[in-house]
Amino acid sequence: MIRQTPSVRRHSALHATQLNVLVSTVHTLSAALDAPNAFAPRHGCRIQQGSLALARELGVTDEATLSGLEAAALLHDTGKIAVPEHILNKPGRLTPAEFEKMKRHAAIGAEILSSIDFPYPVIPIVRHHHENWDGTGYPDRLLGEAIPLGARILAVIDCYDALTSDRPYRSRMTDAQALAIVRERRGSMYDPAVVDAFLSDYARIMPACDPAPHPATQAIGSARALDRDERLVDGPLAVEPGMAEGLLAVTSLSRALTGEARVADVGSLLWTILRQVLPCEAVAIFVPDTMTDTVKARFAAGQHASRLRGIGQPTGAGVAGWVAVTRRPAINADPALDLGPDSRDGVPPLRSCLAIPIGVNAELTGVLALYRSDPQAFTDDHVRLLELLAARLAAPLSLAIASDDEELALRPAAPLALVRRSSRVQG
Protein backbone atom coordinates (compact mmCIF):
# COMPACT_ATOMS: atom_id res chain seq x y z
CA MET A 1 0.00 0.00 0.00
CA ILE A 2 1.35 3.43 -0.98
CA ARG A 3 1.19 5.91 1.91
CA GLN A 4 0.59 9.58 1.04
CA THR A 5 2.61 12.21 2.87
CA PRO A 6 0.69 15.11 4.46
CA SER A 7 1.90 17.46 1.69
CA VAL A 8 0.65 15.09 -1.00
CA ARG A 9 -2.71 14.76 0.76
CA ARG A 10 -3.00 18.56 1.03
CA HIS A 11 -2.14 18.93 -2.66
CA SER A 12 -4.72 16.31 -3.65
CA ALA A 13 -7.38 17.93 -1.49
CA LEU A 14 -6.59 21.35 -2.94
CA HIS A 15 -6.72 19.97 -6.49
CA ALA A 16 -10.12 18.36 -5.83
CA THR A 17 -11.40 21.60 -4.29
CA GLN A 18 -10.20 23.60 -7.27
CA LEU A 19 -11.93 21.21 -9.68
CA ASN A 20 -15.17 21.45 -7.68
CA VAL A 21 -14.93 25.25 -7.71
CA LEU A 22 -14.22 25.19 -11.44
CA VAL A 23 -17.27 23.04 -12.17
CA SER A 24 -19.45 25.33 -10.05
CA THR A 25 -18.09 28.41 -11.83
CA VAL A 26 -18.72 26.84 -15.23
CA HIS A 27 -22.36 26.16 -14.38
CA THR A 28 -22.83 29.66 -12.97
CA LEU A 29 -21.32 31.33 -16.03
CA SER A 30 -23.40 29.15 -18.32
CA ALA A 31 -26.58 30.18 -16.52
CA ALA A 32 -25.47 33.82 -16.70
CA LEU A 33 -25.05 33.53 -20.46
CA ASP A 34 -28.40 31.80 -21.02
CA ALA A 35 -30.46 33.98 -18.69
CA PRO A 36 -30.79 37.12 -20.88
CA ASN A 37 -31.98 35.04 -23.84
CA ALA A 38 -35.66 34.25 -23.38
CA PHE A 39 -35.66 32.38 -26.68
CA ALA A 40 -33.09 29.78 -25.60
CA PRO A 41 -33.49 28.93 -21.90
CA ARG A 42 -31.09 26.23 -20.65
CA HIS A 43 -29.49 26.08 -24.11
CA GLY A 44 -26.07 25.28 -22.65
CA CYS A 45 -27.47 22.43 -20.55
CA ARG A 46 -29.08 20.74 -23.56
CA ILE A 47 -25.92 21.19 -25.63
CA GLN A 48 -23.86 19.64 -22.83
CA GLN A 49 -26.03 16.54 -22.53
CA GLY A 50 -26.29 16.04 -26.27
CA SER A 51 -22.58 16.58 -26.92
CA LEU A 52 -21.51 14.07 -24.27
CA ALA A 53 -24.00 11.47 -25.53
CA LEU A 54 -22.84 11.93 -29.13
CA ALA A 55 -19.16 11.72 -28.10
CA ARG A 56 -19.81 8.37 -26.42
CA GLU A 57 -21.76 7.22 -29.50
CA LEU A 58 -18.58 7.93 -31.48
CA GLY A 59 -16.54 5.85 -29.04
CA VAL A 60 -14.80 8.67 -27.18
CA THR A 61 -13.68 7.38 -23.77
CA ASP A 62 -10.78 9.66 -22.81
CA GLU A 63 -11.83 11.42 -19.59
CA ALA A 64 -9.89 14.64 -20.31
CA THR A 65 -11.54 14.95 -23.73
CA LEU A 66 -14.99 14.33 -22.28
CA SER A 67 -14.43 16.81 -19.42
CA GLY A 68 -13.23 19.44 -21.88
CA LEU A 69 -16.29 18.91 -24.05
CA GLU A 70 -18.56 19.00 -20.99
CA ALA A 71 -17.29 22.45 -19.95
CA ALA A 72 -17.03 23.82 -23.50
CA ALA A 73 -20.62 22.79 -24.29
CA LEU A 74 -21.84 24.90 -21.38
CA LEU A 75 -19.63 27.88 -22.24
CA HIS A 76 -19.45 27.79 -26.04
CA ASP A 77 -21.44 31.04 -26.38
CA THR A 78 -19.50 33.00 -23.74
CA GLY A 79 -18.35 35.49 -26.37
CA LYS A 80 -21.94 36.58 -27.04
CA ILE A 81 -21.75 38.83 -23.98
CA ALA A 82 -19.77 41.13 -26.31
CA VAL A 83 -22.46 41.06 -29.02
CA PRO A 84 -25.11 43.82 -28.73
CA GLU A 85 -28.45 42.54 -27.50
CA HIS A 86 -30.31 44.05 -30.45
CA ILE A 87 -28.28 41.77 -32.74
CA LEU A 88 -28.69 38.65 -30.60
CA ASN A 89 -32.47 39.04 -30.44
CA LYS A 90 -33.13 40.68 -33.81
CA PRO A 91 -36.54 39.51 -35.16
CA GLY A 92 -35.25 39.25 -38.70
CA ARG A 93 -32.28 38.35 -40.86
CA LEU A 94 -28.94 39.86 -39.81
CA THR A 95 -27.30 42.32 -42.18
CA PRO A 96 -23.77 41.43 -43.37
CA ALA A 97 -22.32 43.94 -40.89
CA GLU A 98 -24.37 42.50 -38.03
CA PHE A 99 -23.34 38.97 -38.94
CA GLU A 100 -19.68 40.01 -38.85
CA LYS A 101 -20.21 41.26 -35.30
CA MET A 102 -21.97 38.01 -34.39
CA LYS A 103 -19.09 35.94 -35.79
CA ARG A 104 -16.66 37.52 -33.33
CA HIS A 105 -18.22 35.65 -30.42
CA ALA A 106 -16.25 32.43 -31.00
CA ALA A 107 -12.83 34.09 -30.73
CA ILE A 108 -13.93 36.46 -27.95
CA GLY A 109 -15.32 33.55 -25.93
CA ALA A 110 -12.02 31.71 -26.22
CA GLU A 111 -10.17 34.86 -25.14
CA ILE A 112 -12.38 35.32 -22.08
CA LEU A 113 -12.05 31.70 -20.99
CA SER A 114 -8.29 31.63 -21.55
CA SER A 115 -7.89 33.39 -18.19
CA ILE A 116 -9.27 30.27 -16.46
CA ASP A 117 -6.76 27.48 -15.87
CA PHE A 118 -8.81 24.56 -17.17
CA PRO A 119 -7.14 21.19 -16.52
CA TYR A 120 -8.61 19.82 -19.78
CA PRO A 121 -9.01 21.13 -23.37
CA VAL A 122 -11.84 23.68 -23.37
CA ILE A 123 -10.53 26.73 -25.25
CA PRO A 124 -9.99 25.05 -28.68
CA ILE A 125 -13.56 23.71 -28.69
CA VAL A 126 -15.04 27.12 -27.85
CA ARG A 127 -12.91 28.89 -30.46
CA HIS A 128 -13.58 26.45 -33.29
CA HIS A 129 -17.20 25.33 -32.84
CA HIS A 130 -18.20 27.37 -35.92
CA GLU A 131 -15.50 26.02 -38.22
CA ASN A 132 -16.87 24.10 -41.24
CA TRP A 133 -15.72 20.69 -42.44
CA ASP A 134 -14.99 22.19 -45.90
CA GLY A 135 -12.89 25.05 -44.48
CA THR A 136 -15.42 27.86 -44.97
CA GLY A 137 -16.18 28.49 -41.29
CA TYR A 138 -14.82 30.94 -38.74
CA PRO A 139 -12.74 32.28 -37.07
CA ASP A 140 -9.73 30.43 -38.57
CA ARG A 141 -11.21 28.57 -41.57
CA LEU A 142 -9.89 25.23 -40.33
CA LEU A 143 -10.49 22.25 -42.62
CA GLY A 144 -11.61 18.68 -41.88
CA GLU A 145 -9.82 16.88 -39.07
CA ALA A 146 -7.81 20.02 -38.26
CA ILE A 147 -10.97 21.05 -36.40
CA PRO A 148 -10.91 19.62 -32.85
CA LEU A 149 -13.22 16.62 -32.54
CA GLY A 150 -15.06 18.24 -29.64
CA ALA A 151 -15.83 21.27 -31.80
CA ARG A 152 -17.12 19.03 -34.61
CA ILE A 153 -19.43 17.25 -32.17
CA LEU A 154 -20.60 20.48 -30.59
CA ALA A 155 -21.39 22.02 -34.00
CA VAL A 156 -23.90 19.30 -34.90
CA ILE A 157 -25.63 19.35 -31.50
CA ASP A 158 -25.71 23.17 -31.47
CA CYS A 159 -27.30 23.23 -34.93
CA TYR A 160 -30.01 20.72 -34.10
CA ASP A 161 -30.87 22.40 -30.80
CA ALA A 162 -31.08 25.82 -32.46
CA LEU A 163 -33.31 24.53 -35.26
CA THR A 164 -35.72 22.86 -32.83
CA SER A 165 -35.94 25.91 -30.52
CA ASP A 166 -37.91 29.13 -30.93
CA ARG A 167 -35.85 32.06 -32.14
CA PRO A 168 -36.68 35.78 -32.51
CA TYR A 169 -36.68 35.38 -36.32
CA ARG A 170 -38.61 32.07 -36.63
CA SER A 171 -40.58 29.42 -34.79
CA ARG A 172 -39.02 26.07 -33.91
CA MET A 173 -38.80 23.43 -36.62
CA THR A 174 -40.08 19.89 -36.37
CA ASP A 175 -37.58 17.09 -35.75
CA ALA A 176 -37.95 15.95 -39.34
CA GLN A 177 -37.23 19.42 -40.74
CA ALA A 178 -34.19 19.88 -38.49
CA LEU A 179 -32.79 16.43 -39.32
CA ALA A 180 -33.16 17.16 -43.04
CA ILE A 181 -31.03 20.30 -42.66
CA VAL A 182 -28.36 18.49 -40.62
CA ARG A 183 -28.27 15.75 -43.27
CA GLU A 184 -27.99 18.35 -46.06
CA ARG A 185 -24.96 19.94 -44.38
CA ARG A 186 -23.14 16.61 -44.03
CA GLY A 187 -19.70 16.87 -45.64
CA SER A 188 -19.88 20.64 -46.14
CA MET A 189 -20.43 22.18 -42.70
CA TYR A 190 -20.29 19.05 -40.56
CA ASP A 191 -18.05 16.00 -40.23
CA PRO A 192 -19.83 13.11 -42.08
CA ALA A 193 -18.95 10.59 -39.35
CA VAL A 194 -20.36 12.84 -36.62
CA VAL A 195 -23.56 13.46 -38.60
CA ASP A 196 -24.03 9.74 -39.24
CA ALA A 197 -23.63 8.93 -35.54
CA PHE A 198 -26.14 11.65 -34.62
CA LEU A 199 -28.72 10.57 -37.19
CA SER A 200 -28.48 6.95 -36.05
CA ASP A 201 -30.21 7.71 -32.73
CA TYR A 202 -30.85 11.43 -32.32
CA ALA A 203 -33.82 10.96 -29.97
CA ARG A 204 -31.67 9.19 -27.37
CA ILE A 205 -28.74 11.58 -27.87
CA MET A 206 -30.85 14.71 -27.22
CA PRO A 207 -32.69 14.08 -23.92
CA ALA A 208 -34.81 16.67 -22.17
CA CYS A 209 -32.93 18.91 -19.74
CA ASP A 210 -33.93 19.77 -16.18
CA PRO A 211 -36.02 22.97 -16.51
CA ALA A 212 -35.24 24.16 -12.97
CA PRO A 213 -33.62 27.61 -13.21
CA HIS A 214 -30.09 28.18 -11.93
CA PRO A 215 -29.86 30.81 -9.13
CA ALA A 216 -27.80 33.00 -11.47
CA THR A 217 -30.73 33.11 -13.91
CA GLN A 218 -32.98 34.64 -11.27
CA ALA A 219 -30.26 37.06 -10.13
CA ILE A 220 -29.74 38.31 -13.68
CA GLY A 221 -33.45 38.77 -14.28
CA SER A 222 -33.67 41.02 -11.23
CA ALA A 223 -30.50 42.89 -12.14
CA ARG A 224 -31.61 43.63 -15.70
CA ALA A 225 -35.01 44.84 -14.53
CA LEU A 226 -33.35 47.16 -12.01
CA ASP A 227 -30.87 48.49 -14.55
CA ARG A 228 -33.64 49.31 -17.00
CA ASP A 229 -35.41 51.23 -14.24
CA GLU A 230 -32.28 53.29 -13.72
CA ARG A 231 -32.72 54.64 -17.28
CA LEU A 232 -29.04 54.55 -18.16
CA VAL A 233 -29.65 55.83 -21.68
CA ASP A 234 -32.23 58.57 -21.05
CA GLY A 235 -31.46 59.65 -17.51
CA PRO A 236 -29.08 62.27 -16.13
CA LEU A 237 -26.13 59.88 -16.52
CA ALA A 238 -26.90 59.32 -20.20
CA VAL A 239 -24.42 57.23 -22.18
CA GLU A 240 -24.42 55.92 -25.73
CA PRO A 241 -26.70 52.89 -26.36
CA GLY A 242 -23.72 50.61 -26.93
CA MET A 243 -22.22 51.69 -23.63
CA ALA A 244 -25.49 50.99 -21.81
CA GLU A 245 -25.62 47.50 -23.32
CA GLY A 246 -22.08 46.83 -22.19
CA LEU A 247 -22.87 48.07 -18.70
CA LEU A 248 -25.87 45.74 -18.53
CA ALA A 249 -23.66 42.83 -19.54
CA VAL A 250 -21.08 43.62 -16.85
CA THR A 251 -23.80 44.09 -14.25
CA SER A 252 -25.45 40.80 -15.12
CA LEU A 253 -22.22 38.85 -14.93
CA SER A 254 -20.97 40.54 -11.78
CA ARG A 255 -24.18 39.79 -9.91
CA ALA A 256 -24.21 36.23 -11.16
CA LEU A 257 -20.71 35.42 -9.93
CA THR A 258 -21.21 33.85 -6.53
CA GLY A 259 -17.73 33.77 -5.09
CA GLU A 260 -16.11 30.93 -7.02
CA ALA A 261 -14.36 33.29 -9.45
CA ARG A 262 -10.83 34.58 -8.88
CA VAL A 263 -9.55 38.14 -9.35
CA ALA A 264 -8.20 37.11 -12.78
CA ASP A 265 -11.66 35.86 -13.80
CA VAL A 266 -13.43 39.05 -12.71
CA GLY A 267 -10.73 41.19 -14.30
CA SER A 268 -10.72 39.32 -17.60
CA LEU A 269 -14.50 39.48 -17.97
CA LEU A 270 -14.43 43.18 -17.09
CA TRP A 271 -11.62 43.91 -19.57
CA THR A 272 -13.29 42.06 -22.42
CA ILE A 273 -16.49 44.06 -22.09
CA LEU A 274 -14.98 47.34 -20.86
CA ARG A 275 -12.98 47.81 -24.05
CA GLN A 276 -16.24 47.99 -25.99
CA VAL A 277 -17.90 50.29 -23.49
CA LEU A 278 -15.08 52.72 -22.80
CA PRO A 279 -12.06 52.42 -25.14
CA CYS A 280 -8.75 52.27 -23.32
CA GLU A 281 -5.28 50.80 -23.85
CA ALA A 282 -4.92 49.09 -20.47
CA VAL A 283 -6.69 48.33 -17.22
CA ALA A 284 -5.49 47.33 -13.75
CA ILE A 285 -7.16 46.31 -10.50
CA PHE A 286 -5.18 47.37 -7.40
CA VAL A 287 -5.88 45.67 -4.08
CA PRO A 288 -4.87 47.04 -0.67
CA ASP A 289 -2.31 45.02 1.30
CA THR A 290 -2.69 45.89 4.98
CA MET A 291 0.45 43.93 5.95
CA THR A 292 2.71 46.23 3.91
CA ASP A 293 0.44 49.31 3.81
CA THR A 294 0.51 49.31 0.01
CA VAL A 295 -1.82 48.85 -2.93
CA LYS A 296 -0.71 46.28 -5.49
CA ALA A 297 -1.96 45.42 -8.97
CA ARG A 298 -3.50 41.94 -8.74
CA PHE A 299 -4.77 42.06 -12.33
CA ALA A 300 -3.68 43.91 -15.48
CA ALA A 301 -4.57 43.60 -19.15
CA GLY A 302 -3.88 45.43 -22.39
CA GLN A 303 -0.80 47.40 -23.37
CA HIS A 304 1.96 47.45 -20.72
CA ALA A 305 0.09 44.76 -18.73
CA SER A 306 3.36 43.02 -17.89
CA ARG A 307 4.65 46.22 -16.27
CA LEU A 308 1.40 46.95 -14.46
CA ARG A 309 1.01 43.42 -13.10
CA GLY A 310 2.32 43.29 -9.53
CA ILE A 311 3.30 46.94 -9.33
CA GLY A 312 2.79 48.51 -5.89
CA GLN A 313 2.59 51.90 -4.26
CA PRO A 314 2.56 52.95 -0.60
CA THR A 315 -0.95 53.81 0.50
CA GLY A 316 -1.35 57.51 -0.30
CA ALA A 317 1.36 57.61 -2.99
CA GLY A 318 0.98 57.49 -6.76
CA VAL A 319 -2.39 57.49 -8.48
CA ALA A 320 -3.69 54.19 -7.07
CA GLY A 321 -2.39 54.92 -3.58
CA TRP A 322 -3.97 58.40 -3.55
CA VAL A 323 -7.36 57.01 -4.62
CA ALA A 324 -7.12 54.28 -1.97
CA VAL A 325 -6.68 56.89 0.79
CA THR A 326 -9.04 59.64 -0.39
CA ARG A 327 -11.70 57.27 -1.81
CA ARG A 328 -12.09 59.83 -4.60
CA PRO A 329 -11.66 59.34 -8.39
CA ALA A 330 -8.49 60.56 -10.06
CA ILE A 331 -9.28 61.78 -13.58
CA ASN A 332 -6.59 62.28 -16.25
CA ALA A 333 -3.80 61.65 -13.77
CA ASP A 334 -0.29 60.97 -15.08
CA PRO A 335 0.31 57.19 -15.40
CA ALA A 336 4.01 57.87 -14.80
CA LEU A 337 3.18 58.39 -11.11
CA ASP A 338 2.64 54.61 -10.90
CA LEU A 339 4.59 53.27 -13.87
CA GLY A 340 7.52 55.66 -14.00
CA PRO A 341 8.48 58.12 -16.78
CA ASP A 342 9.08 55.30 -19.28
CA SER A 343 5.31 54.89 -19.60
CA ARG A 344 5.23 58.04 -21.74
CA ASP A 345 7.70 56.57 -24.19
CA GLY A 346 6.19 53.11 -24.65
CA VAL A 347 4.23 51.83 -27.63
CA PRO A 348 1.64 53.13 -27.26
CA PRO A 349 2.56 55.73 -24.64
CA LEU A 350 0.23 56.02 -21.67
CA ARG A 351 -0.64 59.64 -20.93
CA SER A 352 -3.97 59.54 -19.05
CA CYS A 353 -5.21 57.52 -16.10
CA LEU A 354 -8.71 57.31 -14.66
CA ALA A 355 -8.78 55.55 -11.29
CA ILE A 356 -11.78 55.03 -9.02
CA PRO A 357 -12.24 53.32 -5.64
CA ILE A 358 -14.22 50.08 -5.36
CA GLY A 359 -15.70 49.34 -1.97
CA VAL A 360 -18.30 47.39 -0.01
CA ASN A 361 -20.01 49.67 2.52
CA ALA A 362 -17.18 51.64 4.15
CA GLU A 363 -14.47 49.10 3.34
CA LEU A 364 -12.12 49.62 0.38
CA THR A 365 -12.00 46.54 -1.85
CA GLY A 366 -9.72 47.87 -4.54
CA VAL A 367 -8.92 50.55 -7.08
CA LEU A 368 -9.90 50.22 -10.76
CA ALA A 369 -7.52 52.09 -13.08
CA LEU A 370 -7.91 52.70 -16.83
CA TYR A 371 -5.14 54.02 -19.08
CA ARG A 372 -5.28 55.88 -22.39
CA SER A 373 -2.60 56.99 -24.84
CA ASP A 374 -4.17 60.44 -25.36
CA PRO A 375 -3.69 63.25 -22.84
CA GLN A 376 -6.84 64.45 -21.04
CA ALA A 377 -8.71 61.49 -22.56
CA PHE A 378 -11.26 60.89 -19.80
CA THR A 379 -14.40 62.92 -19.06
CA ASP A 380 -16.79 63.33 -16.15
CA ASP A 381 -19.23 61.02 -17.99
CA HIS A 382 -16.55 58.31 -17.93
CA VAL A 383 -16.19 58.79 -14.19
CA ARG A 384 -19.93 58.41 -13.63
CA LEU A 385 -20.05 55.32 -15.84
CA LEU A 386 -17.20 53.65 -13.95
CA GLU A 387 -18.76 54.53 -10.61
CA LEU A 388 -21.90 52.66 -11.68
CA LEU A 389 -19.75 49.70 -12.62
CA ALA A 390 -17.76 49.86 -9.40
CA ALA A 391 -20.90 49.64 -7.29
CA ARG A 392 -21.74 46.34 -8.96
CA LEU A 393 -18.24 44.91 -9.08
CA ALA A 394 -17.46 45.49 -5.41
CA ALA A 395 -19.12 42.37 -3.99
CA PRO A 396 -17.86 39.82 -6.57
CA LEU A 397 -14.38 41.39 -6.49
CA SER A 398 -14.29 41.13 -2.70
CA LEU A 399 -15.22 37.45 -2.88
CA ALA A 400 -12.64 36.85 -5.63
CA ILE A 401 -9.90 38.47 -3.51
CA ALA A 402 -10.88 36.25 -0.58
CA SER A 403 -10.65 33.16 -2.84
CA ASP A 404 -7.19 34.19 -4.04
CA ASP A 405 -6.01 34.88 -0.48
CA GLU A 406 -7.30 31.50 0.70
CA GLU A 407 -5.39 29.72 -2.07
CA LEU A 408 -2.22 31.65 -1.26
CA ALA A 409 -2.55 30.66 2.40
CA LEU A 410 -2.55 26.99 1.37
CA ARG A 411 0.69 27.29 -0.58
CA PRO A 412 4.05 26.46 1.01
CA ALA A 413 5.75 29.49 2.53
CA ALA A 414 8.21 31.28 0.23
CA PRO A 415 11.88 31.63 1.28
CA LEU A 416 12.45 34.66 3.50
CA ALA A 417 14.62 36.44 0.94
CA LEU A 418 11.88 36.09 -1.69
CA VAL A 419 9.27 37.48 0.69
CA ARG A 420 11.45 40.51 1.37
CA ARG A 421 12.02 41.15 -2.34
CA SER A 422 8.31 40.85 -3.19
CA SER A 423 7.28 43.27 -0.42
CA ARG A 424 9.43 46.12 -1.73
CA VAL A 425 7.41 48.99 -3.15
CA GLN A 426 8.25 49.73 -6.75
CA GLY A 427 8.33 53.34 -7.91
N, C-alpha and C positions, 0 to 999 in steps of 0.2 A: 504493500500500500504506500502510495506517495503522500508524504505529509507536506502540507502547505505552510510556509513561514507566515508570521503575522503580516509582513509587508505584502506578500503575494495575496493573502486573503483580503487585505485592505484594497489592493489594486483591483482585484476581481469584483469586490463589492462596489467600488467606485465605478468600474466599467459598466456593471449591470444597472446601477442607478442612472448613469449618463444615457444608456440606451432607453431606459424607461422614460426619462425626461424627454429624449428625442422623439420617441413615439407619441407622447402626449402633445408635444409642440407641433408635430406634423398634423395630428388630428385637429388641433385648435386652429392652425393656419388654414387648413382645408375648409373648415367650417366658416372661417372669416372670409375666404374667397367666394364660397358659394352663397353666403347669406344675402348679399346685395342683389342677387340675380333671382328674381321671383320666377323666372321661366325655367330654371334648372336647379331646383332644390335637391340637395344631396347628390349632385352630379359626380363629385369626386368619389363618394362612397360606392356608387354603382360602377364607376370605371375601375376602381380598385378590385372589387369582387370579380368583375368580368375578366380583367387582365390576368389576375392570378389563376383563374379557372382555365383560361385559354393557354397560358404558359404551361400548365400541367398537362393539358391536352396535347401540347407539342412535345412533351417529354422533358421539360426543364425541371431539374431536381436540385440544382446548385442553390444552397440557402442564401448566399450573398446576392446572387442574381434575383432571386425571388423577393428578398427584402428590399433591394433597390427598386424593383418594379412596384412593390407594395407602396413605398413612400412616394415614388414619382407619380403613380396613378392619382394619388390624393392631391399632389401639388403641381400637376402638369400645367395648370392655368394660372400659376402664381403671377406671371408677368402681366396678366390682364388688369392688375391694380394700377398699371401705368397707362391703360387705354381709357380715354374719356367715356363716361357712362352713356353719353348720347350715341356713341358708336356701338358700344356693347349691346344696347337695347334698342337699336334703330328698327322701327317697324317697316323696313323696306330694304332693298338691295343696297349694299355699300358702294359708294363711289370708288374709283381707283385710288384716290388719295386716302380715303378712309380705310380701304383694305390694306394699304401700305402701313398705316398706323397699327392696324390690328395684327399684322404679321410680325411686328416687333416683339410681341408678347413672349414668343418662345425663347429668344435670346435674352430678353430682360429677366424672365423667370429664372433661367439658368444663372444669370449674374447675381440675382438676389439670393438664391439658395447656395451659391458658392461660398458664402460666409459661414455656412453651417458645416461642421466637420462630420459629414455622414460617413459611417464605417462601411458603406456599401455603395455601389454605383447608382447614383440618383441623377446627378447633373446631366450626363450625356442623354439620358432618356427624355428629360424635360426639354433640353435644347433641340433635340432632333425628332420630336413626335409629329412634326408636320413635314418631314422630308418625304419625298415620293420615291417609290421603287425605281421609277425610270429617270430619276435625277432632276425632276422639275420642281421639287419642293423647296422649302425654306427652313432655316436661314442659310444653310451652307451647300444646298443642292447636292447632297450626298446621293450615291447611286447604289442600289441593290444591297448586298450584304455589308457594305460600308456603313449602313445605317444600323445602330445598335439593335439587337433583337428585341429588347424591351420596348424600344420606340416603335418598332414595326408592329408589335402586339398591341400596344397602347393605341396606335393610329386606327386600327380596325375597330376596337371596342369603342373608342371615342366617337367614331363616325356613326356606328349603329345606334349608340345611345342618343346622339344629337338628333338623328333622323326620327327616332321614335319618341322624342320629347317635344313639347310645345316650345315654340320660339316666337320672338316678337314679330317676325316676318312671315310665319306660316304655322299652321297647326301640325301636330304630330302625324307621322305617316304610319300606315299599318306595317306589321312585321313583314308581310310579303313585299310591299313597296321598298322598305329599307333593305331587305336582303337582295332585291334585284339590283339596287344601286351598288351595294358592296360587291356583288358578283361582277357587275360591269366594270368596276375599278380594279379588278384583279389583274395583276401584271403591269398596270400603269401606275396607280397610286400605291397599291398595297402588295406586299409579298404574297405570291400565289400560294405558298405552303401555309401561311398564316390564315389566309382567307379560306382555304379548303378545310382547315381544322375548325375554324369558326362555323362554317356552314354545316359541318357534319352534325353539330348538336348545339345550335345557338341557344335554344330554350334552356338547356341545363347550364350553359356557360354564363348566361345573363340572369341571375336570380334577382328577386325583389330585394331591395335594401331597407333596413330598419328606418321607418319614417320619423323616429323620435328626433327632435331638433337638438343639436349640440348647444351647450350654454353660450358659446360664442355667437351663435346665430341670433339668440335673443338679445344679447348685449349690443350687437351691431344694429339690430332693428331699432332699439331705443336710442342709440347714439345718433343714427341718421335722422330720426324724427326730431331729436333735439337740435341738431345742427341746422336742419331746415328752418326750424322756428327762430333760430338766431339770425336768419336773413343775411347770410354772409355776402351775398351779391348786391342786395338792394339797400342794406342798412348803412349806418354811419361808418362802418369799417369796410366799405365796399372794395372788392377786389375783382379782377377779371374772372369770367366764368371758368376758364381753365384752372385758375388758381383755386377757386372754390371747390372744384371737383377734386383737385389734389389734396386739399385740406380735409375733405370728407374721407378720402381714402386713408390718409394718415390717422385720422380720428378713429375710424372703424377698426383699423388694425391695432392701434395702441390700446383701445379698450378691450379688444378681444384677447390680447396677450395676457395670460393669467399667471405669470411668474416663472414659467419654464424657460423663457428666452434669456439669452445672455446680452451683455452690453453690445457685443458685436452684432447680434441679431437685430436689436432695436436700431442701432446705428445704421446698419446696411439697408434696412427697410426704409428708414427715414431718408437716407441719402438718395436712394433710387427714386423716390417720389419727389423729394425736395427739389432736385435739379429741374424738374418739370414745372414746379410751382414758382420757384424763385431762383433763377439762374445764378450759379456761383461756381467758382473754380475748386473750392475745397470746403470741407466741413470737419469740425472736431467736437467731441464731447469731453469736457474736462470734469473730473470728479474730485471733490475735496478729500484730502488725506489728513485726518486729524493727528495721526502719529508724527508726521513731519511738518504739519502746519503749511501744507502746500496744496495746490490744485494741479492735477496731472491729467494729460490727455489719455483716456482709456480707449478712445476710438477716433480714427481719422480716415478720411477718404478723399479722393480727388487728387489734384496736383499738389505736390509737396507733402503727400500723406506720410511718406516715410520719415520726413523731418518732424511733422507734427506729432506722430505717434509716440507717446511716452514722454513728451516734453513736459516740464513742470515749472511752476512759478511759486514763490512764496505767497501766501495769502495776503492780498493787498497790493502785490506788485504785478506789472504787466497788465495786459488787457483782461485776461481770464481771472487773474488774482484780484483785480480792482472790482470786477463785476461780482465775484464771490463775496467780497466784503460789503459792498454798498447795496447789493441786490438790485442794482439799476442797470438798464441796458447801456452798452457802449456802442455808439453808432459812428461809422467811418473812422474808427481808431486805426492806428498804424500797426499792421501785422508785425513789423520789426520789433515791437515791444515784447513780443513773445518769441518770435522766430529769429531775431537778430537782423542786422542790416542786409545780409545776403538775400533775404526774402524779396527785396526790391529788384534784385538782379537775376532772379530765376526765370525759367521759361514755363509758363508765363510768370511775370512778376506779380506779387501780391501787394496791393496798395490800399485795400480797404478791408476792415473787419467789422462785422456786426456780431456782438456777443450779448446774450441775454441769460438771466438766471433761470434755473428750473428748480422748483421746490414743491414739497408736499407740506401744506399748512405753513408753519414758520420755519421748517427745516430746509436747508439748501441741499438739493439732490445733485446738482451739477450745473455746468455752464455750457450752453450751446453756442458755438462760434462758427460763423460763415465768413468766407474770404472771397474777395473779388480782385480782378486784375486792374480795374479802373479806379481812379481816385474818386472819393465822394460818391460811391456807387449805390449806397443804400439810402432809403428814404424812411420817413416816419410811417408810411403805410407798411413797409417791410417789417418795421419793429412791431406794429400792431398784429400783423399776420403771424409772426413768430411767437408773440406772446400768447396768441390763441393756441398755437401748436404746443407750446411749453406746458400750458395748463393740462393738456391731455397726455403729454408724454411723461409727466412727472411720476405718476404711480407705476407704470410699467418699467420706467428706467430705474426707479428705486428698487423694484423687485429684481431686475436684471443685475444691478450692482451687488445686491445681497447674494444672488446665485454665484456670481464670479468670486466674491469674497469667500464664500463657503468652500468653493473648489480650491482656491488658493490655500485655505487653511488645512486642507487634506493633503497637500503636497509636502514632500520632505523639505525640511528647512534648508535654505541656501547657505553656502559658506559665508562666514562673517564678512570677509573682504568684499564679496559680491553684494551683500546687503548694503554695506557702506557706500559702494560705488553707485548703486541704484537709487539711494536716497539723496544723492547730491542734486541740488537744484540747478538746472541748466538755464543759462541766460538767453 
